[in-house]
Amino acid sequence: VMSADENRNEQVEEELKDTAEAAPEEETATEDSAEAAPESEVEALKAQAQEFQEQMLRSQAEMQNVRRRAEIDVEKAHKFALEKFVKELLPVADSLEKAVESTEGHESAGELV
């Protein structure tokens, strides 16, 4: 099962592949129509807009990846901190259990501290 981030990343990669394949054709068309200045300028602006959109999509995908990695890192930090705390607490719990066991026979004699 894919997460939303993975689906988005795949969409971005497909769009980038599609635009990479279309880019050489646009460049050839722009060079052929060099004498028609307004048309070539429009094509150049369209290409620039497409490039900016690709950069935006890449940036969005990268931000999603960074966010996801940060969430995973925080989860791991919490998990390992909890594990460390529990490992440090086990000897204390064992000592308390032993102390309780050792005092069970002495309750009636009034020897409890």
Rosetta constraint file for C-alpha pairs under 8 A:
AtomPair CA 2 CA 6 HARMONIC 5.95 0.50
AtomPair CA 2 CA 7 HARMONIC 6.49 0.50
AtomPair CA 3 CA 7 HARMONIC 6.35 0.50
AtomPair CA 4 CA 8 HARMONIC 6.13 0.50
AtomPair CA 5 CA 9 HARMONIC 6.09 0.50
AtomPair CA 5 CA 61 HARMONIC 7.65 0.50
AtomPair CA 5 CA 64 HARMONIC 6.52 0.50
AtomPair CA 5 CA 65 HARMONIC 7.34 0.50
AtomPair CA 6 CA 10 HARMONIC 6.21 0.50
AtomPair CA 7 CA 11 HARMONIC 6.32 0.50
AtomPair CA 8 CA 12 HARMONIC 6.22 0.50
AtomPair CA 8 CA 61 HARMONIC 7.12 0.50
AtomPair CA 9 CA 13 HARMONIC 6.17 0.50
AtomPair CA 9 CA 61 HARMONIC 5.93 0.50
AtomPair CA 10 CA 14 HARMONIC 6.16 0.50
AtomPair CA 11 CA 15 HARMONIC 6.17 0.50
AtomPair CA 12 CA 16 HARMONIC 6.10 0.50
AtomPair CA 12 CA 57 HARMONIC 6.36 0.50
AtomPair CA 12 CA 58 HARMONIC 7.04 0.50
AtomPair CA 12 CA 61 HARMONIC 7.46 0.50
AtomPair CA 13 CA 17 HARMONIC 6.19 0.50
AtomPair CA 14 CA 18 HARMONIC 6.18 0.50
AtomPair CA 15 CA 19 HARMONIC 6.17 0.50
AtomPair CA 16 CA 20 HARMONIC 5.98 0.50
AtomPair CA 16 CA 54 HARMONIC 6.80 0.50
AtomPair CA 17 CA 21 HARMONIC 6.23 0.50
AtomPair CA 18 CA 22 HARMONIC 6.30 0.50
AtomPair CA 19 CA 23 HARMONIC 5.89 0.50
AtomPair CA 20 CA 24 HARMONIC 7.59 0.50
AtomPair CA 21 CA 25 HARMONIC 7.90 0.50
AtomPair CA 22 CA 26 HARMONIC 6.56 0.50
AtomPair CA 23 CA 27 HARMONIC 6.38 0.50
AtomPair CA 24 CA 28 HARMONIC 6.45 0.50
AtomPair CA 25 CA 29 HARMONIC 6.34 0.50
AtomPair CA 26 CA 30 HARMONIC 6.13 0.50
AtomPair CA 26 CA 43 HARMONIC 7.93 0.50
AtomPair CA 26 CA 47 HARMONIC 7.96 0.50
AtomPair CA 27 CA 31 HARMONIC 6.32 0.50
AtomPair CA 28 CA 32 HARMONIC 6.33 0.50
AtomPair CA 29 CA 33 HARMONIC 6.43 0.50
AtomPair CA 30 CA 34 HARMONIC 6.37 0.50
AtomPair CA 30 CA 40 HARMONIC 5.60 0.50
AtomPair CA 30 CA 43 HARMONIC 6.65 0.50
AtomPair CA 30 CA 44 HARMONIC 7.55 0.50
AtomPair CA 31 CA 40 HARMONIC 7.97 0.50
AtomPair CA 33 CA 37 HARMONIC 7.79 0.50
AtomPair CA 33 CA 39 HARMONIC 7.39 0.50
AtomPair CA 33 CA 40 HARMONIC 6.28 0.50
AtomPair CA 34 CA 40 HARMONIC 6.09 0.50
AtomPair CA 36 CA 40 HARMONIC 6.30 0.50
AtomPair CA 37 CA 41 HARMONIC 6.04 0.50
AtomPair CA 38 CA 42 HARMONIC 6.17 0.50
AtomPair CA 39 CA 43 HARMONIC 6.19 0.50
AtomPair CA 40 CA 44 HARMONIC 6.04 0.50
AtomPair CA 41 CA 45 HARMONIC 6.12 0.50
AtomPair CA 42 CA 46 HARMONIC 6.10 0.50
AtomPair CA 43 CA 47 HARMONIC 6.12 0.50
AtomPair CA 44 CA 48 HARMONIC 6.12 0.50
AtomPair CA 45 CA 49 HARMONIC 6.03 0.50
AtomPair CA 46 CA 50 HARMONIC 6.10 0.50
AtomPair CA 47 CA 51 HARMONIC 6.15 0.50
AtomPair CA 48 CA 52 HARMONIC 6.19 0.50
AtomPair CA 49 CA 53 HARMONIC 6.16 0.50
AtomPair CA 50 CA 54 HARMONIC 6.22 0.50
AtomPair CA 51 CA 55 HARMONIC 6.24 0.50
AtomPair CA 52 CA 56 HARMONIC 6.13 0.50
AtomPair CA 53 CA 57 HARMONIC 6.18 0.50
AtomPair CA 54 CA 58 HARMONIC 6.12 0.50
AtomPair CA 55 CA 59 HARMONIC 6.06 0.50
AtomPair CA 56 CA 60 HARMONIC 6.11 0.50
AtomPair CA 57 CA 61 HARMONIC 6.14 0.50
AtomPair CA 58 CA 62 HARMONIC 6.05 0.50
AtomPair CA 59 CA 63 HARMONIC 6.07 0.50
AtomPair CA 60 CA 64 HARMONIC 6.23 0.50
AtomPair CA 61 CA 65 HARMONIC 6.22 0.50
AtomPair CA 62 CA 66 HARMONIC 6.13 0.50
AtomPair CA 63 CA 67 HARMONIC 6.02 0.50
AtomPair CA 64 CA 68 HARMONIC 6.05 0.50
AtomPair CA 65 CA 69 HARMONIC 6.04 0.50
AtomPair CA 66 CA 70 HARMONIC 6.08 0.50
AtomPair CA 67 CA 71 HARMONIC 6.26 0.50
AtomPair CA 68 CA 72 HARMONIC 6.27 0.50
AtomPair CA 69 CA 73 HARMONIC 6.11 0.50
AtomPair CA 70 CA 74 HARMONIC 6.17 0.50
AtomPair CA 71 CA 75 HARMONIC 6.22 0.50
AtomPair CA 72 CA 76 HARMONIC 6.16 0.50
AtomPair CA 73 CA 77 HARMONIC 6.10 0.50
AtomPair CA 74 CA 78 HARMONIC 6.20 0.50
AtomPair CA 75 CA 79 HARMONIC 6.15 0.50
AtomPair CA 76 CA 80 HARMONIC 6.08 0.50
AtomPair CA 77 CA 81 HARMONIC 5.95 0.50
AtomPair CA 78 CA 82 HARMONIC 6.06 0.50
AtomPair CA 79 CA 83 HARMONIC 6.19 0.50
AtomPair CA 80 CA 84 HARMONIC 6.06 0.50
AtomPair CA 81 CA 85 HARMONIC 6.15 0.50
AtomPair CA 82 CA 86 HARMONIC 6.13 0.50
AtomPair CA 83 CA 87 HARMONIC 6.15 0.50
AtomPair CA 84 CA 88 HARMONIC 6.22 0.50
AtomPair CA 85 CA 89 HARMONIC 6.09 0.50
AtomPair CA 86 CA 90 HARMONIC 6.16 0.50
AtomPair CA 87 CA 91 HARMONIC 7.77 0.50
AtomPair CA 88 CA 92 HARMONIC 7.58 0.50
AtomPair CA 89 CA 93 HARMONIC 6.26 0.50
AtomPair CA 90 CA 94 HARMONIC 6.16 0.50
AtomPair CA 91 CA 95 HARMONIC 6.13 0.50
AtomPair CA 92 CA 96 HARMONIC 6.23 0.50
AtomPair CA 93 CA 97 HARMONIC 6.19 0.50
AtomPair CA 94 CA 98 HARMONIC 6.24 0.50
AtomPair CA 95 CA 99 HARMONIC 6.13 0.50
AtomPair CA 96 CA 100 HARMONIC 6.18 0.50
AtomPair CA 97 CA 101 HARMONIC 6.17 0.50
AtomPair CA 98 CA 102 HARMONIC 6.10 0.50
AtomPair CA 99 CA 103 HARMONIC 6.33 0.50
AtomPair CA 100 CA 104 HARMONIC 6.31 0.50
AtomPair CA 101 CA 105 HARMONIC 7.98 0.50
AtomPair CA 102 CA 106 HARMONIC 7.85 0.50
AtomPair CA 103 CA 107 HARMONIC 6.38 0.50
AtomPair CA 103 CA 112 HARMONIC 6.94 0.50
AtomPair CA 106 CA 110 HARMONIC 6.77 0.50
AtomPair CA 106 CA 111 HARMONIC 5.97 0.50
AtomPair CA 106 CA 112 HARMONIC 6.97 0.50
AtomPair CA 107 CA 111 HARMONIC 6.63 0.50
AtomPair CA 107 CA 112 HARMONIC 6.40 0.50
